[in-house]
Amino acid sequence: MSSPTPAHQPQPQSDPALYESLNVHNVYSQIAPHFSQTRHKPWPLVSNFLLSQPPGSLGLDIGCGNGKYLDVNPAVYLLGSDRSPELIRLALEEGADRKSAVDGSKARGREVCVADGLALPFPAGRADFVISVAVVHHFSTRERRVEAVRRLLECVRGGGKVLVYVWALEQGSSRRGWDEGMEQDQLVPWVMRRNQPKKNKDRDRKEVEGEEGKEEKTFQRYYHLYRKGELEEDVVSAGGTVVDSGFERDNWWTVATRP
């Protein structure tokens, strides 16, 4: 059964903040535990970026979700934020579980907070690096996406690096089937299923993809699918300089700096 569409739902251009509240924030608040079960393995390029940072560096993970990147490099100090209180709670819980599994005198607890990507609480120009993975594509107008990138750039000192990942439009070889020429603004379903084994992550992932299990409820999440070169354009519009970029796992990514 699909989740009901709110009556007289606003369109992105007329009320983007309300549109995102209905089609992004409210969705993640309902799917957070299930979403977290499918988000445990860090992506290689993001891990390599984190591991390349000098020991003692201060970093931010904007849109940290359940915190899967917060512990990749214990030699840096990485703070996390996310718009979803439910995902922040899970990030804290998983961090506490990890801390209890090692020597408590050596383990560091996670420091995370609830924050909107357009109203970040971090002091400007203080971080050495920032990552933002699968976040900017949830803003429903180009103006808001550029502003979100600008806020990321403002967090880093001069010469500091910002790594941004967004979903790509060019996914012709993936199961989703999007590709050039298709609509870039999409409502993407997230399927919740009955009788899901909470501790079997592999089977949980299969059920999300519809391979087994019985459908219970479908939620629709808003995404803007980036075409080739568009993320770099947004970085430049936000006042940043692109130092590297590429394509990985159906995502466009870029590393940027600010003057």
Phi and psi in degrees as a GROMACS rama.xvg file:
@    title "Ramachandran Plot"
@    xaxis  label "Phi"
@    yaxis  label "Psi"
@TYPE xy
-77.0944  150.566  SER-2
-70.2245  143.833  SER-3
-67.9952  146.351  PRO-4
-86.6952  126.696  THR-5
-59.0541  141.012  PRO-6
-63.1661  141.459  ALA-7
52.7413  42.2173  HIS-8
-61.7213  132.099  GLN-9
-68.7782  154.897  PRO-10
-91.3832  157.197  GLN-11
-53.1902  -42.7024  PRO-12
-70.3008  -28.0805  GLN-13
-83.169  -38.5617  SER-14
-152.65  76.2363  ASP-15
-61.2841  -36.6814  PRO-16
-64.4805  -43.5777  ALA-17
-68.2813  -39.7732  LEU-18
-58.609  -44.3872  TYR-19
-68.2059  -34.9752  GLU-20
-60.9348  -41.2052  SER-21
-75.6924  -39.9283  LEU-22
-107.471  0.872884  ASN-23
-130.156  -66.6874  VAL-24
-62.9242  -47.9326  HIS-25
-63.9344  -33.7792  ASN-26
-66.3335  -49.7368  VAL-27
-64.8701  -29.1826  TYR-28
-65.9607  -27.4379  SER-29
-90.8507  -28.9319  GLN-30
-102.529  2.04325  ILE-31
-49.6856  -52.2329  ALA-32
-61.8193  -41.4539  PRO-33
-68.5807  -42.6969  HIS-34
-59.1224  -43.0465  PHE-35
-62.9078  -34.9166  SER-36
-63.2619  -21.4935  GLN-37
-101.838  7.60948  THR-38
-128.314  80.8407  ARG-39
-128.092  -28.1254  HIS-40
-94.9493  115.956  LYS-41
-62.7575  145.656  PRO-42
-75.4763  141.492  TRP-43
-56.819  -44.7809  PRO-44
-67.0194  -37.1418  LEU-45
-66.6527  -42.9389  VAL-46
-60.5817  -43.6826  SER-47
-63.1051  -38.5235  ASN-48
-61.3624  -46.0446  PHE-49
-65.2946  -42.0369  LEU-50
-70.5506  -17.8508  LEU-51
-82.8579  -8.68661  SER-52
-76.341  140.265  GLN-53
-61.6797  145.8  PRO-54
-54.3383  138.448  PRO-55
87.5457  -2.95146  GLY-56
-66.152  149.763  SER-57
-103.612  124.012  LEU-58
-129.975  164.784  GLY-59
-127.932  137.807  LEU-60
-111.575  100.707  ASP-61
-90.6031  113.292  ILE-62
88.3354  47.9911  GLY-63
-73.4977  -12.1903  CYS-64
58.218  -130.013  GLY-65
-83.0025  6.88076  ASN-66
84.0811  24.2442  GLY-67
-65.5761  -19.7208  LYS-68
-96.1841  -9.26814  TYR-69
-66.3962  -24.5526  LEU-70
-109.803  9.31812  ASP-71
-61.7976  -44.6045  VAL-72
-122.094  97.3865  ASN-73
-65.609  -12.1817  PRO-74
-82.7912  -9.00389  ALA-75
-113.548  164.754  VAL-76
-107.231  106.788  TYR-77
-114.359  117.851  LEU-78
-97.1134  147.171  LEU-79
-122.561  151.35  GLY-80
-143.054  154.32  SER-81
-155.199  150.907  ASP-82
-73.7729  -19.1548  ARG-83
-95.1618  113.927  SER-84
-60.17  -33.1872  PRO-85
-67.1367  -41.028  GLU-86
-70.3829  -35.879  LEU-87
-63.2797  -39.9053  ILE-88
-61.022  -42.0425  ARG-89
-66.9999  -36.6554  LEU-90
-61.2653  -40.6092  ALA-91
-68.4078  -41.7642  LEU-92
-63.8304  -44.6276  GLU-93
-67.9834  -33.7994  GLU-94
-65.9531  -39.2618  GLY-95
-65.8936  -38.8591  ALA-96
-63.17  -42.0319  ASP-97
-65.0965  -42.476  ARG-98
-63.1289  -38.3382  LYS-99
-71.1852  -17.3437  SER-100
-86.2569  -9.82478  ALA-101
-124.577  178.463  VAL-102
-62.0066  115.291  ASP-103
-60.4574  -24.2476  GLY-104
-74.7777  -16.9447  SER-105
-108.969  -21.6093  LYS-106
-81.0709  143.787  ALA-107
-110.781  131.112  ARG-108
-69.8776  157.804  GLY-109
-78.4208  143.949  ARG-110
-117.232  110.293  GLU-111
-136.892  162.027  VAL-112
-151.153  161.275  CYS-113
-87.122  125.148  VAL-114
-157.782  142.333  ALA-115
-79.5714  143.885  ASP-116
-63.9204  -18.6857  GLY-117
-100.024  5.33179  LEU-118
-145.24  59.6469  ALA-119
-73.886  140.818  LEU-120
-89.2882  3.25227  PRO-121
-85.5628  142.858  PHE-122
-61.7719  140.829  PRO-123
-68.6169  142.52  ALA-124
69.5563  22.0523  GLY-125
-106.386  -27.5291  ARG-126
-80.8697  148.772  ALA-127
-84.1093  -28.4675  ASP-128
-156.448  160.167  PHE-129
-139.897  141.403  VAL-130
-121.204  146.016  ILE-131
-145.494  101.207  SER-132
-107.54  119.293  VAL-133
59.854  49.7383  ALA-134
-126.251  -53.3686  VAL-135
-59.1198  -30.4144  VAL-136
-68.6375  -8.2086  HIS-137
-86.2956  -8.55087  HIS-138
-81.6158  135.059  PHE-139
-93.2603  -0.646895  SER-140
-133.855  156.735  THR-141
-62.5771  -38.5849  ARG-142
-58.3452  -41.8036  GLU-143
-73.3054  -33.2971  ARG-144
-67.9914  -42.6858  ARG-145
-63.9208  -41.742  VAL-146
-63.5222  -38.1227  GLU-147
-61.9271  -41.253  ALA-148
-66.3563  -39.809  VAL-149
-60.2496  -40.7839  ARG-150
-64.7457  -36.0054  ARG-151
-64.1941  -45.5715  LEU-152
-63.4584  -35.9653  LEU-153
-65.273  -22.8574  GLU-154
-72.7345  -26.5316  CYS-155
-95.1036  152.966  VAL-156
-69.6223  169.539  ARG-157
-58.9369  126.785  GLY-158
89.7336  -11.9052  GLY-159
-67.5032  154.015  GLY-160
-110.328  144.86  LYS-161
-123.655  122.336  VAL-162
-103.845  122.791  LEU-163
-123.117  133.313  VAL-164
-118.033  138.17  TYR-165
-140.255  154.993  VAL-166
-66.667  142.224  TRP-167
-93.8484  148.254  ALA-168
-72.3651  -35.8192  LEU-169
-81.147  84.1817  GLU-170
-127.164  39.667  GLN-171
-58.5146  -28.0063  GLY-172
-92.9156  -1.24337  SER-173
-92.1496  170.351  SER-174
-68.2749  -20.4306  ARG-175
-74.3024  -34.2748  ARG-176
81.4838  7.43746  GLY-177
-70.8084  152.739  TRP-178
-164.112  177.172  ASP-179
-51.6792  140.873  GLU-180
90.9448  -10.4981  GLY-181
-88.5619  167.601  MET-182
-62.9213  131.7  GLU-183
-83.8542  -25.2912  GLN-184
-98.0562  116.391  ASP-185
-130.887  147.983  GLN-186
-100.291  114.387  LEU-187
-103.43  125.763  VAL-188
-74.1104  144.043  PRO-189
-122.661  118.103  TRP-190
-98.0652  125.654  VAL-191
-100.224  136.291  MET-192
-125.531  151.619  ARG-193
-72.1548  154.53  ARG-194
56.5237  41.414  ASN-195
-82.1288  129.752  GLN-196
-70.3734  113.624  PRO-197
-64.0122  -27.1638  LYS-198
-101.897  1.21392  LYS-199
-107.482  92.1424  ASN-200
-65.8159  -36.0571  LYS-201
-64.6162  -45.9028  ASP-202
-67.7633  -36.9109  ARG-203
-57.4427  -42.3309  ASP-204
-65.7571  -38.7186  ARG-205
-62.6583  -39.2451  LYS-206
-68.0695  -35.7706  GLU-207
-59.9757  -37.8699  VAL-208
-83.4726  1.81374  GLU-209
84.3801  16.6973  GLY-210
-83.9161  -22.8908  GLU-211
-159.379  168.633  GLU-212
92.9159  166.854  GLY-213
-109.193  130.133  LYS-214
-63.5001  136.159  GLU-215
-111.744  -51.1116  GLU-216
-156.219  144.248  LYS-217
-118.375  129.906  THR-218
-110.51  146.736  PHE-219
-110.043  121.744  GLN-220
-108.74  135.665  ARG-221
-78.7896  135.308  TYR-222
-136.858  141.837  TYR-223
-101.921  117.312  HIS-224
-86.1632  118.299  LEU-225
-78.5345  132.234  TYR-226
-83.4659  164.251  ARG-227
-56.0482  129.834  LYS-228
87.7163  -14.172  GLY-229
-70.8172  -38.0529  GLU-230
-63.9792  -41.9078  LEU-231
-61.3734  -38.5814  GLU-232
-62.3682  -40.9613  GLU-233
-66.818  -37.775  ASP-234
-61.3589  -46.4394  VAL-235
-63.9201  -42.0307  VAL-236
-63.3949  -28.5028  SER-237
-83.7587  -1.35619  ALA-238
94.6194  11.5561  GLY-239
-98.8509  171.736  GLY-240
-120.22  126.994  THR-241
-79.6524  125.195  VAL-242
-108.5  -17.4081  VAL-243
-164.187  155.013  ASP-244
-163.946  165.038  SER-245
178.53  -168.229  GLY-246
-128.279  130.617  PHE-247
-151.702  131.894  GLU-248
50.9417  48.2254  ARG-249
64.2353  23.075  ASP-250
-125.347  145.996  ASN-251
-92.5577  140.744  TRP-252
-134.813  156.854  TRP-253
-148.234  146.712  THR-254
-109.172  126.206  VAL-255
-130.502  158.614  ALA-256
-129.043  168.531  THR-257
-118.659  157.842  ARG-258
